[in-house]
Amino acid sequence: TGYSSLAYLKHFPIDTLKIDISFIRDLTTSPDGAAIAVAIIEMARGLNMHVIAEGVETASQLEWLRAHACDEIQGFYYSRPLPPADLELLRDAHRATTPRFVLS
């Protein structure tokens, strides 16, 4: 009693919450998984935190997370793990094909 891992959110300088792959895996097929992901995103927003989803593998997962305002994703949908040099090449290729927005 008196112990909860959520208590750490108040006691440590945490600015990011990560949604575990176990909730992402069945996000679009399980109402319970989706409800938990929504709760994590809403809790993070209420605490002024950033949200990252790990284990994103499909376009439908990505679309769901975008629709629910998840800040970032990690997962095989974009790339398998890469050595640093290959990651730089992937980043540079992405930058070359992504339009830049200029605020005036």
C-alpha positions in Angstrom: 0.0 0.0 0.0 1.1 3.5 -0.6 3.3 2.6 -3.6 2.5 3.3 -7.2 4.8 3.7 -10.2 2.6 6.7 -11.1 3.8 8.4 -8.0 7.2 8.8 -9.7 5.5 11.3 -12.1 5.3 13.8 -9.3 8.7 13.1 -7.7 11.1 12.9 -10.6 11.9 15.5 -13.3 10.1 13.6 -16.0 9.0 15.4 -19.2 8.2 12.5 -21.5 5.9 9.5 -21.2 6.4 6.4 -23.5 3.5 4.2 -24.5 4.7 0.6 -24.3 4.6 -1.6 -27.3 2.2 -4.0 -25.5 -0.5 -1.2 -25.8 0.5 -0.2 -29.3 0.4 -3.7 -30.7 -3.4 -4.1 -30.5 -4.2 -0.4 -30.5 -6.5 -0.6 -33.6 -8.1 -4.0 -32.7 -8.7 -3.8 -29.0 -10.9 -1.2 -27.3 -9.0 -1.9 -24.0 -5.6 -1.2 -25.6 -6.9 1.9 -27.3 -8.5 3.1 -24.0 -5.2 2.7 -22.2 -3.3 4.6 -24.9 -5.8 7.4 -24.8 -5.5 7.6 -21.0 -1.7 7.8 -21.2 -1.9 10.5 -23.8 -4.4 12.5 -21.8 -2.5 12.1 -18.6 0.7 13.3 -20.3 -1.1 16.4 -21.7 -2.5 17.2 -18.2 1.0 17.0 -16.8 2.5 19.1 -19.7 4.5 16.1 -20.9 5.6 14.8 -24.3 4.3 11.4 -25.5 6.2 8.8 -27.5 4.7 5.6 -28.7 7.1 2.6 -29.1 6.7 -0.4 -31.4 4.7 1.3 -34.2 4.6 -1.1 -37.1 1.6 -0.3 -39.3 0.1 2.7 -41.0 -3.2 2.2 -39.1 -1.3 2.5 -35.8 0.4 5.6 -37.0 -2.9 7.1 -38.2 -4.5 6.3 -34.8 -1.7 7.9 -32.9 -1.7 11.0 -35.0 -5.5 11.4 -34.6 -5.0 11.2 -30.8 -2.1 13.8 -30.8 0.8 11.5 -29.9 4.0 13.6 -30.3 6.4 11.0 -31.6 6.6 7.4 -32.7 9.3 4.7 -32.6 9.1 1.5 -34.5 9.7 -0.6 -37.6 7.1 1.3 -39.5 9.8 3.9 -40.2 13.0 1.8 -39.9 14.7 -1.1 -38.2 17.5 -0.2 -35.8 20.4 1.3 -37.8 24.1 2.0 -37.1 24.7 5.8 -36.7 26.1 6.3 -40.2 23.0 4.7 -41.8 20.7 6.7 -39.6 22.4 9.9 -40.8 21.7 8.9 -44.4 18.1 8.1 -43.6 17.7 11.5 -41.8 19.3 13.4 -44.7 17.1 11.6 -47.3 14.0 12.5 -45.2 15.1 16.1 -45.0 15.7 16.3 -48.7 12.1 15.2 -49.5 10.2 16.9 -46.7 9.0 20.5 -47.4 10.2 23.2 -45.0 7.8 25.6 -43.5 8.9 29.2 -42.9 6.9 31.3 -40.4 6.7 34.9 -41.2 
